[in-house]
């Protein structure tokens, strides 16, 4: 059995601005509560073929999630394959949703080993991961919108009035 998790949010920033907040993979720990650290297994830090280990903690459970980037479309999508204890695929999809707005979707399809509860673990993991990842997206939204606000702030007009 496989667990499918899908979450999404609308971010008040362009897909390009949103992409700039996620393209540096090691910064995902800034907005993912379950990601404690990311260590690259390759010299490559971006693009298809980048591999890394993400030390993950959910409650008392600690695992190292070995991943490889399988899709890299700047401003549009970042796909990953989970190759460690938990197996599966995931993708971040960015879609323009109006002027300076991005619909950010996160989908994962995961399979758990028997010692993590197998089918039972998968049934428990779906709702738990959905809750955690909604919080992750709320943090990402806050980060991106704060950066976008700083970039788009109008300079102060210092022309003296007559």
ZIGI-V560822 format. One record per residue. N is the residue number from 1. SS is DSSP state (a for helix, b for strand, c for the rest). D_CENTER is the distance of its C-alpha to the mean C-alpha in Angstrom with 1 decimal. Layout:
# ZIGI-V560822
((N:SS:D_CENTER) (N:SS:D_CENTER))
This chain:
# ZIGI-V560822
((1:c:23.7) (2:c:20.0) (3:b:17.5) (4:b:15.6) (5:b:12.8) (6:b:11.8) (7:b:10.5) (8:b:10.4) (9:b:11.6) (10:b:13.8) (11:b:13.2) (12:c:16.6) (13:c:16.0) (14:c:16.4) (15:a:13.9) (16:a:15.0) (17:a:14.4) (18:a:10.9) (19:a:10.3) (20:a:12.1) (21:a:9.7) (22:a:6.8) (23:c:9.6) (24:c:10.7) (25:a:8.7) (26:a:10.8) (27:a:9.7) (28:a:6.4) (29:a:9.2) (30:a:10.2) (31:c:7.9) (32:c:7.1) (33:c:10.7) (34:c:10.9) (35:b:10.0) (36:b:13.4) (37:b:13.6) (38:b:12.7) (39:b:15.8) (40:b:16.3) (41:c:18.9) (42:c:19.8) (43:c:21.0) (44:c:18.6) (45:c:15.5) (46:c:14.2) (47:c:14.9) (48:c:15.9) (49:c:17.4) (50:c:15.4) (51:b:15.4) (52:b:14.2) (53:b:14.5) (54:b:12.1) (55:b:14.5) (56:b:13.3) (57:b:15.4) (58:b:15.9) (59:c:19.3) (60:c:21.8) (61:b:20.0) (62:b:18.8) (63:b:17.6) (64:b:16.5) (65:b:13.9) (66:b:15.1) (67:b:12.9) (68:b:13.8) (69:b:12.3) (70:b:14.3) (71:b:13.5) (72:b:13.1) (73:b:14.3) (74:c:13.9) (75:c:13.4) (76:c:12.9) (77:b:10.6) (78:b:8.8) (79:b:10.0) (80:b:10.3) (81:b:13.3) (82:b:13.6) (83:b:17.1) (84:c:17.9) (85:c:19.2) (86:c:16.8) (87:b:17.0) (88:b:15.3) (89:b:12.8) (90:b:9.5) (91:b:8.3) (92:b:6.4) (93:b:9.6) (94:b:10.9) (95:b:14.5) (96:b:17.1) (97:c:18.4) (98:c:21.5) (99:c:22.4) (100:c:19.6) (101:c:17.2) (102:b:14.0) (103:b:13.1) (104:b:9.3) (105:b:9.1) (106:b:7.0) (107:b:9.7) (108:b:10.6) (109:b:14.2) (110:b:15.2) (111:b:18.7) (112:c:19.9) (113:c:23.1) (114:a:26.2) (115:a:26.2) (116:a:23.0) (117:c:24.9) (118:a:24.5) (119:a:24.9) (120:a:25.3) (121:a:22.2) (122:a:20.2) (123:a:21.8) (124:a:21.0) (125:a:17.4) (126:a:16.5) (127:a:17.4) (128:a:16.2) (129:a:12.6) (130:a:12.7) (131:a:14.0) (132:a:11.7) (133:a:8.5) (134:a:10.5) (135:a:11.1) (136:a:7.6) (137:a:7.5) (138:a:11.0) (139:a:10.4) (140:a:8.0) (141:a:10.8) (142:a:13.4) (143:a:12.4) (144:a:12.3) (145:a:15.4) (146:a:17.2) (147:a:16.8) (148:a:17.8) (149:a:20.8) (150:a:21.9) (151:a:21.9) (152:a:23.8) (153:c:26.2) (154:c:29.7) (155:c:32.0) (156:c:34.8) (157:c:38.0) (158:c:40.6) (159:c:43.5) (160:c:46.4) (161:c:47.6) (162:c:51.2))
